[in-house]
Amino acid sequence: MSGFFKSSIGRKYAMALSAFFLMFFLLQHLAINLLSVFSANAFNEASHFMGTFWAVQYVLQPVLIFGVIYHFVMGFILEIKNRNARAVKYAKNNGAANSSWMSRNMIYSGLAILAFLVLHFIDFWLPEINTKYIQGDMSGLLADGEGFRYYEELTHKFVSPIRVGAYIIAFVFLSLHLQHGFNSAFQSVGAPVGRKKVMKNIGKAYAILVPLGFVLIALYHHFNH
């Protein structure tokens, strides 16, 4: 089994599994963030649960961090290998004729998403770690002790039009990345050929609706703060 994951096919299979995990996380993350549009209390309760439940903090969160790192590192490795292979192929024929622009430039959308993740970690994850584990405040309450702090912290981040613009640009790149990545992941795990059109349509809908959902959340809080 270890030999399989060291092979080219094995790496693509593992890459696909990490993609599925991250796509599931995106849906879960979107669902919780959508609560902030409809109910501040519901968003606070969900955020507090996710931020204090032991299984999320000490099992799922480390797995998520590993999944993100693995996906990006392996993605860059596979992209470099593919570029080297294409360099030989292009010398013989027009390889671009058989592949989309996005499939040939996943590394650029990946870099843009990675830059966004750094911003996102600085905005939310690092302050959360500082509050809970350095300051030792696991209560999740505001400084005055009245209610949870999560909704206020979220809305505060979207006051700046520059930050909102950066988030929107990042989600455009995420949409482009997902449009190729979704279908590529299913092909890597051997999805039935007969379902190709169905999966392509599902992938297109996912790649548009999920990033659009995050964009609308950012715009909503920017204009309603």
N, C-alpha and C positions, 0 to 999 in steps of 0.2 A: 504493500500500500504506500509506503514512504517513497518507493521508486516511482510510483505513478504520479505523485504530486511534485516530483522533481522534473518530470517530463514536460514538454511544451503543452500537451493536451491537459495534463494534470494541473499545470499552473493556470490555464484558462478556466478549468473547472472550479478550482479554488477561488479564482477571481470572481467567477459568476456567483458562487455561494456568498462571498462577502458582499457582492452587489445586492443580492436578494435581501440580506440582513439589513443593509443600509437603506434600501428602499422601504422596507417594513418600518424601520425607525422613522423615516421621513413622514410616513402616514401617521404614525403615533404622535410625532412631534407636532405635525400640522393640526391634528385633532385637538390636542391640548391648547395650542395657541389660538385656535378658532374660538375656544371658550372665552377668551379675553374680549372678543367682539360682542358676545351676547350677555356675558355675566362675569363681572369682576370677582364676585364671591366664588363662583364655580371654578374660575381659573386659579384663584388663590388656593382653594382646597386641593385641586388636582396637582398643582405645582408643589404644594407642601408635602403631599403624599409621595410624589416622585422624588422629592429632595430629602426625605427622611426614612422611607421604607428601606430596610436593610438589604433586601434582595436587589433592589434597584441600585443602591449606592455601592454595594460591595461585590455584586455579581454582574449585573447587566451593564453598569457603567464601565468597569474595566474591560468587559467584552466589547463594548461599543468603541472604546478608545483603541483597542487592539484592531478591531475591524476597520476603523478609519485609516489607521497607520498602514495596515497590511494592504488595503485596497489601493491606496495611493502609491506606496512603494512598488507593489507588484504591477500596478498599472504603468508606471514609468518604465519598469524593466521590460515589460511586454511591448510597450510602444517603441522603445529603442531597438529591440530585436526585430519588430515588424518593419521599422524604418530601414534597418540594414538589409532586410530581405527584399523590401520594395525597391531599394536602390539598384539591386541586381535585376529585378523584374522590369523596371522602367528602362533599363538599357536594352531590353529585348522588345518590349511593346509598351503601349500606353496603359499603364496600370490604373491610372485615374479614371479611365473609361468604365471600369468595373467596380468602382467604389465611390461612396459619397464623400463630399468635402469633410463632413463631420467625422466620418470613420477614420479619415487620414489625419485628423487634427485633434483627436481626443486629448492629447497631452496639453494643448493650450487651454481648453475648457477646464481640464483637471487642475491646471495651475491657477486659473482664476478662482475656482471653487476652493482650492487650498488657501489662497490669500483671504478669501471670505471667511473660512473657518478660523483663521488666526484672529481676524477682527471679531468674529462671533465669540470666540473663547475669551478675548480681552473684555468684551462687553458684558458677558453673562457668566461664563464658567469660572474664570479666575476670581471675580468678586464673590461668587457663591462659595468657592473653596475657602477664600479668606474669611468670609463671615462665619462659616460653620466650623472650620477646623483650626483656624489661627486665632480668631477672636473667641471661638468657642460658643457661638450663639446658634443653637439648633432650633430655637423657638419659631423662627420664620416671621416674627412680628416686626412691625414698624418700630422706629426708635421711641415713639411715645407709647408703645404697647397696645395701640388701638388697631386691631386687624393685621392681616398678613401683609408683607412688604412686596410680594412678587408682582402684583399688577402695577403698582406704582413704579417699580424698577423697570418693568417692560415698557410702559408708556413713556417714561423719561428718556429712554434710548432713542425714541423715534421723533423727538422734538426737532433735532437737527435735520434740515433738508439734505445736507451733504451725506450724512449717514444713511438716510432713507434712499438716496440715489445710489449709494454704494451697494446697498442690499438689493435694490431692483436690478442693477447690472449683474450682480452675482447670480440672481435667480434666473436671469435670461441665459447666462452661461450654463446654469444647472439644467435648464430645460433642453438646451442643445445637447448637453452631455447625456441626458437621460434618453433622448430620442434614439440615439444609437445604442447606448449602453443597455437599455431594457431588452431590446431584441437580441443583442449580442449575447447577453447572459443566458437567455433561454436557448439559443442555438448551442451554446457551450455545454449545456447539460443534456442536450439531445432532445429538445422539444419536437413533437411530431411535425413533419413537414406539412401535413394536411391542415394543421392549425396555424400555419405561418401568417395568413392574412388576418385571422382573428387576433393573434398575439400582437401583430403589428399595429392594429387599431387600438388595442388595449394599451400598448406601450405609448402610442402617440397621445392618447387621452391622459395617461398618467403623467407623461412628460410635460404636458401643457397645464393641466389642472392643478397639480401639486405645487409647482413653483408659482403659478398664478395665485393660489390661495395664500402663500406667504407674502407675496407682493401686496395683495389686498389688505392683509392684516397690518402691514407696515404703513400703508397709505391711510388706512382707517384711523390708526392711533396718531399719525402725524397731523391729520386734519381735525381730530376730535380731542386733542389734548387740552 
